[in-house]
Amino acid sequence: MPELPEVETTRLGIVPHVTHRQVVLVHVRQPSLRWPVSDDLSQSLTGSIITAVTRRGKYLLFETRSGRMMIHLGMSGSLRIVDANTPIEKHDHVDIGFDDGTLLRYRDPRRFGSIFWLHDTQGHALIDKLGPEPLSDAFDGNYLYEKSRGKQVAVKLMIMNGEIVVGVGNIYANEALFAAGIRPDRKAGTISKKRYEKLGAEIKNVLAKAIEAGGTTLKDFVHEDGQPGYFKQELKVYGRGAERCVNCEKILRESRLGQRATVFCTNCQT
């Protein structure tokens, strides 16, 4: 599933192509995604001008004066800007056409994404209870420390909880905890404020670097020849179980927390 850097990279790639463009058509070929595509999407969006593309967690929000289209890419979804004459492929489920002859095309082989239309300032249960954005001023180590008090849950699971902070997925939780020198299975409530200050800073750092590098798994986010992200070349622990630690050369341990692969160094992380 795309993580926050992949979604933010998608947003940055899309913005110059759709902002201030008028929607002239909406073609939903396959409405059965994780949830059905909103019945009124075409009626509500056609004729509107996209004023901005924002992000909340892993959800992309296409803003108009009358409402907004909310898209989640799910496990295999992608968005591409293509010419209106580009042949339709098997998993191309939704097209949003613009007044310059281009299309925003949603592709999703596993159909685990979602597309909703939200009227005016209408909220949605999927985003209403989300915590602060990790790259915002509302998030820092002090915030994490306060949220952790009394919690017996593993610190990795806490920072992956969207109601605590949005968008810290499995890859970047592993990397941030390694950079901060904290074992992922440590009980959240036992970690000091000073160490949380380090963790907060490293979460911001690892996410910012990943966004700058284009994410770790993203492919074809704008054009048919879109380039994948290369941040994966810099991963220190994720996907490196049983390999040597880049710091001390001790063999990295791999386990599972919350059914997610967790890799850490028993020497460098305490």
C-alpha positions, 0 to 999 in steps of 0.5 A, a space after each residue: 500500500 502506498 505510504 505518505 511519501 508516495 501519496 505526497 509525491 503523487 499530489 506534487 506530480 498532479 498539481 500543475 496538471 489539474 489545478 485551475 482546470 475545468 472538469 468536462 467529463 467524468 467516466 466511471 467504468 468500474 464503480 465497485 472499488 473498496 467502497 462504491 464510487 459516489 453515485 453523484 461524482 459525475 454530476 457534482 464534479 463535471 463543470 467544476 474547476 479544481 482549485 487545489 489538490 491537498 492531502 490528509 494522511 493518505 487521502 488526496 482531496 481535489 478541491 472545488 467551490 462546491 465540494 471535493 473529490 477524495 481519493 485513496 489509492 488502496 493497495 495497487 491504485 495509481 493516478 496518471 495524467 494522459 492524453 484523451 486518446 490514450 487507449 484504455 487498459 483493463 484496470 483503468 476504472 475512472 477518467 476525469 477529463 479536463 478542458 485542455 484535452 487531458 485525463 486524470 486516469 485512475 488505475 487499480 488492479 486490486 480495486 482496493 482504493 476509494 473515490 468519494 464526493 464530499 459536498 461543501 465542507 462535508 467531512 468523512 468518517 475516514 478522515 475526521 478522527 485522524 491525528 496531526 500531519 507528521 510534517 506539520 508544526 502540530 507534530 513533534 516529540 513533545 506531542 508524542 511524549 504526551 500521547 504515550 503516557 500510560 500506554 503499554 502498546 509497542 512504540 512502533 504500533 503507537 506511531 503507526 496509529 492514524 489517530 495519533 499521527 497520520 501517515 507513518 506507515 510500516 517502512 518509515 516507522 522502521 526507519 525512524 525508530 532505527 535512526 532514533 535508536 529506539 527498539 520498536 517493541 519498547 512499551 510506548 509509556 516507558 520512553 523518555 521525553 528526550 528520546 521522543 524528541 529524537 524520534 519526532 525529529 527523525 520521523 520528520 526527517 525520514 519522511 521529508 527525505 523520502 518525499 524528496 527522493 520520490 517515495 519507495 514504491 511509486 510508479 507512473 504517478 504522472 505520465 506513462 513513463 513516470 519514474 519509480 522512487 529511489 529512496 529504497 536504496 537508502 533504507 537502513 533496516 526495512 527489508 534487511 532482516 538477517 543482514 548486517 547493521 549499517 552502523 555496528 554490523 550486528 545481524 538485524 533481527 526481524 520479527 512481527 508487530 501488529 502483523 507487520 514486518 519489523 526489523 531492528 538492531 538489538 545493539 543500536 536500538 534500546 
